[in-house]
Each structure stands twice: as C-alpha cells, then as structure tokens.
Amino acid sequence: MQNTHKTPPPKDALFLIESGLALKLVRERIAECSRVAGEVAALCDELGVERGTTNCTSGVLVGVVFPGEVHADFRKPDRRGVSYPRMGSDWHRRFKEQKGYASESSVIAEAFGVPLTINYTGVSRNGDAFEGSRCIGSPLNECGFLWISEDGPFAMWVPDVEAIVAAEVAQGRTVEEPAASFELSIDGCRRIRQEEWEILVLQDKLKKAA
C-alpha cells in the first residue's frame, strides 16, 4: 500500500477528511494503489529486474532496469538505464493489459464539482471587450489525496477556487460559472492549514520512532 506524506501544491485548499463521500473515495484510492503496486511488483519479480518505472498518473509499469542482459522483448536501455517493451512483443502486450488507477484530480473534481478551469470576460484599457480561459491548480496535480496510513488520518487538496476567482474579479474581469459561485465547502471535510497536516505527519513519525 502506497503511503503518501507528500505536500500539496502551495496556495491550494487543504481539507482533513472525516466522513462522507471523500472518506469513501480516499479509502478506494488506497485500495487501488495497493492493487496496482502489487501487480507492478509481480511483473518486476517475474522479469528479475532491479527496479521499474511507472506512469505518474495511472501507476502502471512502463519500463524496467535489468541487472544484466536485457530480455529479448525489450529495447536497449536509454541513458537512464531503462528498457521499454518492443512493439508487438509478448511483454508489450502484458504491459498494455495492466489496469491502472484513475487520475486523482479527475476523481475528486468530478465527485465534488471542483472547477479546474475558469472562463472570464472583461474590457481592456482601450475599451475592447475580451474573453479568456485558463486552467487552475498545478498541471496534472490539481487535486489529490494524502494519507498517513490506511487507517488515516486522511486529507485532500483542491485549487483555492474562491481566491482565484477573487483575484480575477479584482482585475476587473467577470468570471463565468461554474467557478464564479463555487464554494469551498465539502461535506465530511474540514479545511485546515498546511502546517496542521505537517504536524500530523511529524506526530506519526515520532510515534513510529518511539
């Protein structure tokens, strides 16, 4: 089971998960991480490799580092020593058959209606009307889960949509829905400061050290 103490991107909204849909989703995420990690480990053991490299979004195995001779189904190592399956080979097929986990950002955004883009309109200094759109949050990492163990504590981060909208409005722009009226209130979750999560992580480390 993947244990993650990673720090959420700066300026995002962080929530401690206590109950409800968010608790269900983070537990499902932990189970999926465990499943995918187990399948990756099994493939690596079967190949007898030193280590594997995985897809940052789905967690599936994409390349391996052989300790010696490279398996015939794999290409020569790249400059990092990683070999990838040859197209059409049996191992290429097996790698393609892996079922990874869904993107955390997509799961969270869809479940709680979190906007990951904003659309806006405005008027320039010379009086010309304009419209625009941009992504918000860290690219490919807009939302995410945190956990100390499979028993918790659990946390979740999303873009601070309210602050982003306020900043656009302060520049004289009109933000369109759904971002315009989005409220950072998620059932079963309590918003916390990043330092509060870091304290929980340190307490866990001290407990284990003792």
N, C-alpha and C positions, 0 to 999 in steps of 0.2 A: 504494500500500500504506500503510495507516494505520500510523503509527509511534507507539507509546504509551510514555511515560515516567511515566504517571500514578502517583500514590502510592496504595497500597492503604489501605483504611479503617483507622483506628487500632485496636489490640488484636486484629487478625486475625493468623492464622498465615501466614507468607510462606515459600514454597519456591522454591529455584533448581531449574529443570527441567534435567535432564542426559540422561535417556534414557526409554525405555519409552512407555507409553500417553500420558502427559502431553506428551511431546515430539511425538508424532503429532498430538495434539489441538491444541496451540498452532500447529503448522505449518498444520493445516487451517483454524484460525481466521484466521491471517494471509492465507491464500489467499481465504477468504470475504470478509474485509474489503476486500481488493483488488478482488474481483469486484463487490461492492456499490458501492464508491466509484466504480468505473469506470462502472457503469450510471447512478448518480446524476449524475456529471459529464456523461455523454452527454445525459441528459434536460435538464439545465440549459443545455447548449450549444444544443440544438435549440430551446429556448424563448427563448434570448437573454437570460437573467436575470442579475442582479448576483450573486445567491447563492441557495442553497436551505437549507431547514431539514429535518433528518432525524429519524426516530424514534430515541430514545435506546437502545432495546432491539434493534431489527431493522436499523437503519441506512438504511432506505428513505426516499426523498424524500417529504415530506408537504406542503411549502409552498415558495413561491418569492417572491423580491423582484424585481419588474420595474423596469428603469431608467426607464421612461416609461409609455406606455399599457399598461393591463392587458389581457391576452389575453381574448377573449370567453368562453372556457371557465372563467375563474377569477373568483372573487368579489372584491369591493373589498378593498384591503389593510386589515388590522387595525391597531391602534395601533402595532405594531412594524414595519409596512410589509409584512407577509407576506400573500400571497394564496393561497387554497386552491381546488382544483378544484370547480366546480359539480357537484352530484349529477347523475348521468346523462350528463354530458358525455364527449366522447372522451378528454379528458385525465384525467378522473376514472377512467375505465376503465383507462387506461395506468398511472396511479399504483397502482391496485389490483392490477395484474398483476405488480408488482415482487415479487421473491422476496428477502427479507432474510435475514440470518443468524440463527441460533438464539441464545437468551439464553445468555451465558457462564455465568451461575450454574447454569442448568439442565444444560448440557453437563457441567460439572465435577462438580456434585453427583451426577448420575446415574452418571457414569463411575466415581467413587470412593466412592460411598455416603455422601457427606457429609450429615449431618442439617441441615436448615435450620429445623427447629422442634424444640422439646423438650416433652415431656409429663411432668408430675410430680404427685405426691400428697404429702399431709402432714397434720399435725394442728395446728389453731390453738391459741392460748394457753388458750382456754376448753374445749379438748378436742374440738372439732368437726373431723371429717375433711373434707378438701377436695381438689380436684384442679384442675389448670390446664394451660394450653398457651400457648406463645408462640413467635413467630418469633425467630430469632437471626441475627446478621450485619446488615449495612447493607441496608435495604429495596431490592430490585431490583438490588442490587450485592453480594450475599452472597459470591460467588466471582468471580474474574476472572483474566485473563492479563495479563502485562506482557512487552514485548519492546523491545529497543533497535534491532534491525534484523531483517530476515527471516532472517539468519544467527545471530541470538542476540546476547547472552545472553537467556534466557527465564526468566520467573518466574510464579508462580501463588499467589493467596491464597485461603484458605478461612476460615470462622469458627474461632476457637480453641475448638472444642467441649469439649476436656478442661477448660479453665479455666472455661468457662461451667457445665459440669456440677459441677465442684468448688465453685463459688460457690453453686449451688442446694443441694448437699448440706450445705454449711456453715450454711445457714439451716434445716436440719432437714427438707428435702424429699427425697423419693425420686424419682429421675429414671428414667423408663422407657426401654426400648430403642426405637430403635437408638442413641440418643445416649449412654445410660448406659455402654456399653462401647466406644464409638468411640475409636480410637487415631489420633493424628495422625502416621501413618507411611504415606507414599505411595511406591510403587516408582518408582525413577528420579528421585526428588526429594530434595533436601537442604534442611532447614529453615535459614533464615538470618534475621538481624535486618534490620529495615527499613533501617538505616544501611548495611548491606552492599550492598543494591541501589542506594541513593543514590550510593555510591562508584562503582559500575559505570557509572551514568548520567553522573557527572561525568567519569570517565575517557574515556568516549565523546565527550563534548562537547569536552574538551581535545584529544583526538586529531583531531577534525574542525577545531577552531580552528587547530591547528598545520598 
